[in-house]
Amino acid sequence: MIIDLKNEIGKDLIVRLDAEHLFKKLEGNSQKVIMDFSDIDFINRSFAQEYLNRKMVVDYEIEEINVPDVVKNMFNVILEWNGYDLRY
């Protein structure tokens, strides 16, 4: 299953609630999910924190593709703040 975040949410990933809704749509999913970050221009801390928190507790694999530097950098900030030694 591939989710195009630009079409699903928009070019700017801002609202924590959008991340919540995204993962609620995937409840009960058991297959690998590919999150396509193509053409994402901005991500804020709230969305990134919620996305990563939810990603860590799901029972299925999530792979991110076409992740722009702005998203990678924010994910790395969130991971570092939370004491994880992971890099995007």
N, C-alpha and C positions, 0 to 999 in steps of 0.2 A: 504494500500500500504506500503510495507516494502522496504527501501533502505539500502543496505549493502554498507556502505561508503568505506570499504576496497576494494571491487570490483569496486565501482563506481569511486573512486578517487585514492586510494592507502593507504598504512599503515601510511603514514606521511601526515598530513593535513597542508599544508604550504602556498599555494598560495591563496590570496584573490579572484582571478579570478575563482578558482575552486568552491568556495562557491557561487559566482555569477552564474556560469553555472548550478550548482546544483539547485538553486532556479528558474532559467529561465526554466529549464526542467519541473518544477512543475507549471508554470503559467497556470491559468485556472483550476487548480485542486480544487476540492471541498470536497474531502474526507480526512479523517485522514491519516497522514503520520507518519510512524514509522522509525526513523533514527537509524540504528543499528551500533554502534561504536565498535563492536567486532574486536579485534586484531589491533586496532589503537595504534601505538607506540608513536606518537608525534603530537602535534598540536601547531602552533605558534599563536602569538597574532593577526596577520592580518587575518588569516582564522577564528579564533574564533570571532573576532569583526564583520566581515562581516556576518558570520553565525547567530549570535545572533541578529544583526540589522535586517536582513531579516526575521528571525523567528518572531520577534515582530510585523511585519506589514502584515503578510499573513492572509488570511481569513479562513484558515483551521487549525485544531489542529495538532501540531507536538509533538510527544513523542519520547524521546531518550531512548534507551535500551542498555544494556551492555556497559555502559560508564566507561572507565578506569579512575583511579585517575588522571592521567596526563591531561585528557580532563576536568574533573570536576574542577580541580584546576585552569586551564586556564580560564574556563567559569566564575568561581567565581572572579578571578582577574578582568576580563573585566566588569562584573556586578558591582563590587565594584567601579572601576574607573568611571563608568557612573552613580553612585549614586543609584543603585538599591539594595534593601535589600532582595535579593533572593539568595538561595543557591542550588547548585546542589548536 
